[in-house]
């Protein structure tokens, strides 16, 4: 059972988006969705903790994405031996790209705007 501070409907959406992320990472091999679509979705995750403000969550979403990109730029996945595990490769990624930072910014902004302008998932 989820704690009362967790929005159950939002948690199901996050789980669904995570599954879409994994499917994109493992099975989509195109020039648009695979390189950027997953990053946009990752940063657009909806507010799950009711007490957090939309702006703080948007900043946190972008910050987490930026940290992942910094880890990739520093080649930490390779240095820590994570590239041998498919699931960790999907979660952490392996290649730094400036476009990914833009995708995280777009996703975080979209998540913020959706959260501020709608109440359909609250």
Phi and psi in degrees as GROMACS dihedral restraints (atoms count N, CA, C in turn):
[ dihedral_restraints ]
;  ai    aj    ak    al  type     phi  dphi    fc
    3     4     5     6     1   -79.5    20    10
    4     5     6     7     1   144.9    20    10
    6     7     8     9     1   -59.1    20    10
    7     8     9    10     1   156.3    20    10
    9    10    11    12     1   -65.8    20    10
   10    11    12    13     1   -19.9    20    10
   12    13    14    15     1   -81.6    20    10
   13    14    15    16     1    -4.8    20    10
   15    16    17    18     1   -97.0    20    10
   16    17    18    19     1   129.9    20    10
   18    19    20    21     1   -78.9    20    10
   19    20    21    22     1   111.0    20    10
   21    22    23    24     1   -63.2    20    10
   22    23    24    25     1   -41.9    20    10
   24    25    26    27     1   -62.9    20    10
   25    26    27    28     1   -42.9    20    10
   27    28    29    30     1   -66.3    20    10
   28    29    30    31     1   -38.9    20    10
   30    31    32    33     1   -61.8    20    10
   31    32    33    34     1   -38.5    20    10
   33    34    35    36     1   -65.8    20    10
   34    35    36    37     1   -38.5    20    10
   36    37    38    39     1   -63.6    20    10
   37    38    39    40     1   -41.7    20    10
   39    40    41    42     1   -63.0    20    10
   40    41    42    43     1   -44.4    20    10
   42    43    44    45     1   -59.9    20    10
   43    44    45    46     1   -45.1    20    10
   45    46    47    48     1   -61.0    20    10
   46    47    48    49     1   -44.0    20    10
   48    49    50    51     1   -64.1    20    10
   49    50    51    52     1   -37.2    20    10
   51    52    53    54     1   -62.8    20    10
   52    53    54    55     1   -42.1    20    10
   54    55    56    57     1   -63.0    20    10
   55    56    57    58     1   -42.3    20    10
   57    58    59    60     1   -60.7    20    10
   58    59    60    61     1   -41.1    20    10
   60    61    62    63     1   -57.5    20    10
   61    62    63    64     1   -47.0    20    10
   63    64    65    66     1   -65.5    20    10
   64    65    66    67     1   -42.6    20    10
   66    67    68    69     1   -61.3    20    10
   67    68    69    70     1   -44.6    20    10
   69    70    71    72     1   -58.9    20    10
   70    71    72    73     1   -47.2    20    10
   72    73    74    75     1   -64.3    20    10
   73    74    75    76     1   -35.7    20    10
   75    76    77    78     1   -91.2    20    10
   76    77    78    79     1   -30.4    20    10
   78    79    80    81     1  -123.1    20    10
   79    80    81    82     1   -13.2    20    10
   81    82    83    84     1   -96.9    20    10
   82    83    84    85     1   125.5    20    10
   84    85    86    87     1  -129.8    20    10
   85    86    87    88     1    63.6    20    10
   87    88    89    90     1  -119.0    20    10
   88    89    90    91     1  -171.6    20    10
   90    91    92    93     1   -97.3    20    10
   91    92    93    94     1    -4.1    20    10
   93    94    95    96     1  -121.9    20    10
   94    95    96    97     1   -60.6    20    10
   96    97    98    99     1   -64.7    20    10
   97    98    99   100     1   -49.1    20    10
   99   100   101   102     1   -60.5    20    10
  100   101   102   103     1   -48.3    20    10
  102   103   104   105     1   -75.0    20    10
  103   104   105   106     1   -29.9    20    10
  105   106   107   108     1  -124.8    20    10
  106   107   108   109     1   -29.9    20    10
  108   109   110   111     1   -59.4    20    10
  109   110   111   112     1   -43.0    20    10
  111   112   113   114     1   -64.6    20    10
  112   113   114   115     1   -36.6    20    10
  114   115   116   117     1   -67.9    20    10
  115   116   117   118     1   -38.9    20    10
  117   118   119   120     1   -62.7    20    10
  118   119   120   121     1   -46.5    20    10
  120   121   122   123     1   -62.1    20    10
  121   122   123   124     1   -40.6    20    10
  123   124   125   126     1   -59.6    20    10
  124   125   126   127     1   -39.9    20    10
  126   127   128   129     1   -84.2    20    10
  127   128   129   130     1   -14.9    20    10
  129   130   131   132     1   -91.2    20    10
  130   131   132   133     1     1.7    20    10
  132   133   134   135     1   -49.2    20    10
  133   134   135   136     1   133.9    20    10
  135   136   137   138     1   -72.6    20    10
  136   137   138   139     1   158.2    20    10
  138   139   140   141     1   -60.0    20    10
  139   140   141   142     1   123.6    20    10
  141   142   143   144     1  -105.6    20    10
  142   143   144   145     1   -34.1    20    10
  144   145   146   147     1   -95.1    20    10
  145   146   147   148     1   115.1    20    10
  147   148   149   150     1   -59.8    20    10
  148   149   150   151     1   -29.6    20    10
  150   151   152   153     1   -82.2    20    10
  151   152   153   154     1    -9.7    20    10
  153   154   155   156     1   -84.9    20    10
  154   155   156   157     1   141.6    20    10
  156   157   158   159     1   -79.2    20    10
  157   158   159   160     1   153.5    20    10
  159   160   161   162     1   -58.3    20    10
  160   161   162   163     1   -43.2    20    10
  162   163   164   165     1   -64.7    20    10
  163   164   165   166     1   -44.5    20    10
  165   166   167   168     1   -61.9    20    10
  166   167   168   169     1   -41.4    20    10
  168   169   170   171     1   -67.4    20    10
  169   170   171   172     1   -38.2    20    10
  171   172   173   174     1   -63.5    20    10
  172   173   174   175     1   -43.2    20    10
  174   175   176   177     1   -64.7    20    10
  175   176   177   178     1   -42.3    20    10
  177   178   179   180     1   -63.7    20    10
  178   179   180   181     1   -42.3    20    10
  180   181   182   183     1   -60.9    20    10
  181   182   183   184     1   -45.3    20    10
  183   184   185   186     1   -65.7    20    10
  184   185   186   187     1   -42.0    20    10
  186   187   188   189     1   -61.4    20    10
  187   188   189   190     1   -41.4    20    10
  189   190   191   192     1   -64.4    20    10
  190   191   192   193     1   -44.4    20    10
  192   193   194   195     1   -61.1    20    10
  193   194   195   196     1   -42.1    20    10
  195   196   197   198     1   -63.9    20    10
  196   197   198   199     1   -39.0    20    10
  198   199   200   201     1   -63.1    20    10
  199   200   201   202     1   -41.4    20    10
  201   202   203   204     1   -60.3    20    10
  202   203   204   205     1   -43.3    20    10
  204   205   206   207     1   -65.0    20    10
  205   206   207   208     1   -38.0    20    10
  207   208   209   210     1   -64.3    20    10
  208   209   210   211     1   -41.6    20    10
  210   211   212   213     1   -58.3    20    10
  211   212   213   214     1   -41.7    20    10
  213   214   215   216     1   -67.1    20    10
  214   215   216   217     1   -42.1    20    10
  216   217   218   219     1   -62.1    20    10
  217   218   219   220     1   -35.3    20    10
  219   220   221   222     1   -84.7    20    10
  220   221   222   223     1     1.5    20    10
  222   223   224   225     1    57.6    20    10
  223   224   225   226     1    34.6    20    10
  225   226   227   228     1   -64.3    20    10
  226   227   228   229     1   -37.9    20    10
  228   229   230   231     1   -56.4    20    10
  229   230   231   232     1   -42.1    20    10
  231   232   233   234     1   -69.2    20    10
  232   233   234   235     1   -44.1    20    10
  234   235   236   237     1   -64.6    20    10
  235   236   237   238     1   -30.4    20    10
  237   238   239   240     1   -91.6    20    10
  238   239   240   241     1     0.0    20    10
  240   241   242   243     1    73.7    20    10
  241   242   243   244     1    26.3    20    10
  243   244   245   246     1   -84.0    20    10
  244   245   246   247     1   -13.2    20    10
  246   247   248   249     1   -72.0    20    10
  247   248   249   250     1   -10.9    20    10
  249   250   251   252     1   -83.0    20    10
  250   251   252   253     1   -11.4    20    10
  252   253   254   255     1  -109.2    20    10
  253   254   255   256     1   114.9    20    10
  255   256   257   258     1   -57.5    20    10
  256   257   258   259     1   -43.9    20    10
  258   259   260   261     1   -64.4    20    10
  259   260   261   262     1   -43.5    20    10
  261   262   263   264     1   -67.6    20    10
  262   263   264   265     1   -35.0    20    10
  264   265   266   267     1   -61.2    20    10
  265   266   267   268     1   -40.1    20    10
  267   268   269   270     1   -66.9    20    10
  268   269   270   271     1   -44.6    20    10
  270   271   272   273     1   -71.0    20    10
  271   272   273   274     1   -41.9    20    10
  273   274   275   276     1   -95.6    20    10
  274   275   276   277     1   -29.1    20    10
  276   277   278   279     1    78.5    20    10
  277   278   279   280     1   174.3    20    10
  279   280   281   282     1  -135.0    20    10
  280   281   282   283     1   -17.0    20    10
  282   283   284   285     1  -126.2    20    10
  283   284   285   286     1   125.4    20    10
  285   286   287   288     1   -74.3    20    10
  286   287   288   289     1   136.3    20    10
  288   289   290   291     1  -145.6    20    10
  289   290   291   292     1   133.5    20    10
  291   292   293   294     1   -60.8    20    10
  292   293   294   295     1   -34.1    20    10
  294   295   296   297     1   -61.3    20    10
  295   296   297   298     1   -28.5    20    10
  297   298   299   300     1   -65.0    20    10
  298   299   300   301     1   -37.2    20    10
  300   301   302   303     1   -62.9    20    10
  301   302   303   304     1   -40.0    20    10
  303   304   305   306     1   -63.4    20    10
  304   305   306   307     1   -42.7    20    10
  306   307   308   309     1   -61.8    20    10
  307   308   309   310     1   -41.6    20    10
  309   310   311   312     1   -63.1    20    10
  310   311   312   313     1   -40.2    20    10
  312   313   314   315     1   -64.3    20    10
  313   314   315   316     1   -42.6    20    10
  315   316   317   318     1   -63.7    20    10
  316   317   318   319     1   -45.9    20    10
  318   319   320   321     1   -64.1    20    10
  319   320   321   322     1   -43.6    20    10
  321   322   323   324     1   -64.1    20    10
  322   323   324   325     1   -40.8    20    10
  324   325   326   327     1   -65.3    20    10
  325   326   327   328     1   -42.7    20    10
  327   328   329   330     1   -63.0    20    10
  328   329   330   331     1   -44.5    20    10
  330   331   332   333     1   -60.3    20    10
  331   332   333   334     1   -42.1    20    10
  333   334   335   336     1   -61.7    20    10
  334   335   336   337     1   -49.1    20    10
  336   337   338   339     1   -63.6    20    10
  337   338   339   340     1   -42.2    20    10
  339   340   341   342     1   -62.5    20    10
  340   341   342   343     1   -43.9    20    10
  342   343   344   345     1   -64.9    20    10
  343   344   345   346     1   -39.2    20    10
  345   346   347   348     1   -75.2    20    10
  346   347   348   349     1   -31.5    20    10
  348   349   350   351     1   -97.0    20    10
  349   350   351   352     1   -10.9    20    10
  351   352   353   354     1  -130.4    20    10
  352   353   354   355     1   158.8    20    10
  354   355   356   357     1  -130.2    20    10
  355   356   357   358     1    18.7    20    10
  357   358   359   360     1   -68.6    20    10
  358   359   360   361     1   -18.3    20    10
  360   361   362   363     1  -115.1    20    10
  361   362   363   364     1     2.3    20    10
